[in-house]
Amino acid sequence: MHLKKWMGLGITACFMHAALAVAPPKASQLPLLVIGASYAEAKTPYNNGVAPLGGVAVGFGSYLSIGAALTRSPLLSGYVVNEGEAGGTTFARLACAAGASTCGPAGWDSYSTQLQKALSRVAQPPNFTSYNAKYVVILSPNDCIHADAFGVPQSTTQPCTLAQMNQVADRLIAVGNQARAAGLTPIYDEMVRYKDLDLNLFRSLYGLAWVIGEADYNTLRNLTRTRIRAEVPGALVLDIWKDFENIGDGIHPKPEVARKAAQVIARELIQRDH
């Protein structure tokens, strides 16, 4: 009798173990997709052996991006598929050195292409139309921020009009809805507060013809966050850049700032598991 009892308990335990073994992971622990510019990824992209800015990384490699910080978050799995490109914009463009009359051949992919690449990494057979991911982090682009964000010689550019700012919002909204169509929830960051940046320092260090002014920056920041909330159903727009400090170049976050920003994202994902 006792033997039958213990055998029954053992069989029950085996079934419970098997059930736990095949239980699907929580959404927060699946691979996390990341796209964007230098807040997402430190490296400029190489294509066919050429890269913008000669392939240099932010901080000459001494820089922690959000993509890298997310891999280290103790709250998450560490599975991060990062297709961000330092220097990127929402649209594909060629790099244009200060003073140059022509641009290229190096350049950047659009956010839409970055997302397509990221999705391809987690596409599941047999049809490859379902994905081993539930979220994509979409971080702030360079659009309208400086003279080398247009894909034409810097001397021919000027600060964005309101119509051009709305086009930036259009493209951010489009990539978020592209993610939603693939079954993913897009997570956006609110742009860093202007007062926490030193864009004139950034301009001088990178040899840029001009950078966006405070009034235009605040317009772009408010426009993108309000339109995304209104036009991308279910999207998360998070204020991850509180207490922002830069690494000495006027624009890129210190490592502790990147870690805190990644934790804001991680905690949001964990909360949504319940």
SELUMZA-297285 format. One record per residue (C-alpha): x, y, z. Coordinates in steps of 0.001 Angstrom, whole numbers. Each point is the difference from the previous one (the first is absolute). Layout:
BEGIN
        X        Y        Z
        X        Y        Z
...
% end
This chain:
BEGIN
        X        Y        Z
        0        0        0
     2768     2411      980
     1901     -885    -3187
    -3042      814    -2149
     -422     3285     1865
     3610     1026     -613
     -194    -1101    -3636
    -3123     2113     -431
     1693     3011     1522
     3031     -554    -2200
    -2093     -171    -3153
    -1881     3148     1010
     3303     1794      633
     1297    -1063    -3427
    -3115     1349    -1707
      317     3283     1914
     3672      262     -945
     -830     -629    -3653
    -2732     2644       77
     2376     2527     1513
     2677     -887    -2533
    -2239      837    -2945
    -1655     3050     1549
      519     2962    -2355
     2330     2719     1279
    -1497     3252     1140
      -20     2755    -2603
     2640     1981     1890
     2440    -2919     -247
     -244     -472    -3750
     2570     1640    -2268
     -377     3787       82
      415     1810    -3314
     1741     3384      -46
      216     2526    -2835
     1080     3607     -119
     3062     2219     -145
     2886      428     2457
    -2182     -336     3096
     -755    -3509    -1286
     3436    -1013    -1312
     3531     1390      360
     1322    -1025    -3427
     -474     1629    -3387
     -960    -2600    -2637
     2406    -1599    -2474
    -1393     -851    -3426
     2264    -1364    -2740
     3053     1019     1985
     -946     3647      531
    -1645     1718     2952
    -1039     3532      963
     2666     1896     1956
     2504    -2679     -944
    -1779    -2562     2153
      724     1691     3307
    -2074     -932     3056
    -1407     2497     2480
     2632      855     2596
     2519    -1976    -2083
    -1576    -3100     1521
     -200     1304     3582
    -3761      366      -38
    -2962    -2000     1287
    -3021      109    -2303
    -3514     -924     1074
      241    -3127    -2133
     3091    -1099     1917
    -1473     1022     3363
    -3111    -2104     -658
     2136    -3112     -471
     1356      574     3528
    -3289      686     1762
     -498    -2547     2812
    -3756      199     -579
      162    -1230    -3591
     1319    -3067    -1793
     2903     1768    -1693
    -1323    -1009    -3414
      205     3223    -2014
     -109      277    -3791
     1448     3442     -692
     -137     1372    -3550
      524     3632     1020
     2586     2123    -1793
     1897     2864     1616
     -767     3134    -1979
    -3199    -1426    -1437
    -3184     1748    -1071
    -3502    -1329     -610
      700      130    -3758
     2931    -1496    -1922
     2664     2576     -829
     3613      514    -1058
     2637     1453     2321
     1124     3542     -812
     3236     1303     1497
      140     3652     1060
     1085     2168    -2940
     -386    -2785    -2567
    -1889      724    -3220
    -1033    -3653     -452
    -1232    -2739     2321
      575    -3733      351
      773    -2704     -812
     -456     -916     3670
    -3421      391     1521
    -2712    -1242     2325
    -3083    -2206     -294
    -3475     1285      791
    -1799     -984     3199
    -2340    -2106    -2124
     2955    -1977    -1387
     1498     -343     3479
    -3286    -1494     1185
     -183    -2392    -2959
     3514    -1204      813
     -843     -452     3682
    -3170    -1940     -818
     1932    -2304    -2331
     2210    -1029     2944
    -2969    -1310     1982
    -2287    -1255    -2799
    -1246    -3525      737
     -548    -2901    -2409
    -1764    -1323    -1901
    -1441     3202    -1451
     2309     2534     1674
    -2920     2348      555
     -117     -445     3774
     2727     1311     2248
     1784    -1058     3188
     -402     3514     1434
    -2776     2178     1384
     1637     3431      272
     2176     2340    -2033
     1735     3009     1540
       69     2964    -2407
     2435     2685     1146
      333     3651    -1010
     1397      734    -3485
     2286     2774    -1246
    -2704     1429    -2273
       -1     3816       91
     2606       79     2807
     3004     1112    -2078
     1244      850    -3496
     1223    -3523     -802
    -3445    -1534      535
    -1364      614    -3517
     2136    -2021    -2419
     1033     3063    -2026
     3023     2326      361
     -175     1819     3316
      387     3389    -1682
    -3336     -510    -1760
    -1970     -844     3143
    -1932     2127     2438
    -2012     -670     3173
    -3181    -2008     -475
    -3323     1636     -634
    -3078    -1077     1938
    -1041    -2052    -3033
     3328    -1839       62
     -360     -645     3723
    -3385    -1534     -670
     1654    -2223    -2602
     2375    -1241     2699
    -3031     -844     2134
    -1607    -1692    -3035
     3002    -2301     -422
      209     -849     3706
    -3710     -797      -15
      351    -2104    -3159
     2751    -2200     1451
    -1993     -465     3205
    -3021    -1118    -1959
     2261    -2243    -2087
     1027    -1666     3267
    -3622     -310     1117
     -894    -1701    -3285
     2673    -2602      810
    -1553     -590     3433
     2489     2053     2034
     -583     2870     2417
     2170     3042     -794
     1748     1796     2861
     1171     3555     -671
     2123     2338     2089
     -949     3602      501
     2794     2206    -1317
     2490     1256     2584
     -928     3385     1449
     1811     2810    -1807
     1382     1459     3226
     1815    -3266      692
     1906      123    -3299
     2816     2228    -1258
     -623      -43    -3714
     2403     2820     -731
     2802    -2057     1531
    -1165    -2929    -2118
      104     2222    -3106
     3537     1183      643
     1367    -3468      775
    -1525    -1615    -3088
      606     2864    -2448
    -3664      524     -791
    -1227     3044    -1920
    -2869      532     2453
    -2120    -1665     2669
    -3666      391      866
     -980     2912     2266
    -1865     -283     3280
    -3421     1081    -1258
       90    -2361    -2983
     1311    -2842     2156
    -2840      374     2478
    -2498      109    -2854
     1420    -3216    -1459
       44    -1697     3405
    -3608      892      794
    -1243     -747    -3501
     1508    -3479     -236
    -1073    -1211     3438
    -3572     1293     -277
     -561    -1283    -3517
     1493    -3434      761
    -2301     -379     3017
    -2984      984    -2134
      833    -1924    -3195
     1735    -3228     1055
    -2614    -1987     1962
     1471    -1873     2944
     3432     1576     -337
     1989      855     3116
     1644     3432      127
     2334       47     2984
     1911     2805     1682
     3249    -1924      441
     2377     2981       49
     -564     1522     3427
     3167     1392     1602
     1757      -90    -3379
     3725      744      -66
     2252     -232    -3049
     3418    -1621     -375
     1648     3307     -886
    -1136      328    -3609
    -3254     1808      721
    -2429    -2683    -1123
      796    -3619      952
     -921    -1397     3445
     2438    -1027     2679
       56    -3757      772
    -1999      390     3223
    -2641     1983    -1893
     -254    -2733    -2653
     -331    -2651     2713
    -2816     1917     1697
    -1766      499    -3335
      247    -3723     -755
    -1438     -793     3423
    -3004     2258     -661
     -704    -2063    -3108
      624    -3297     1794
    -2311      827     2905
    -2763      973    -2428
      307    -3352    -1777
      -19    -1948     3265
    -3138     1831     1157
    -1736     -876    -3247
      648    -3716      595
    -2574       55     2832
% end
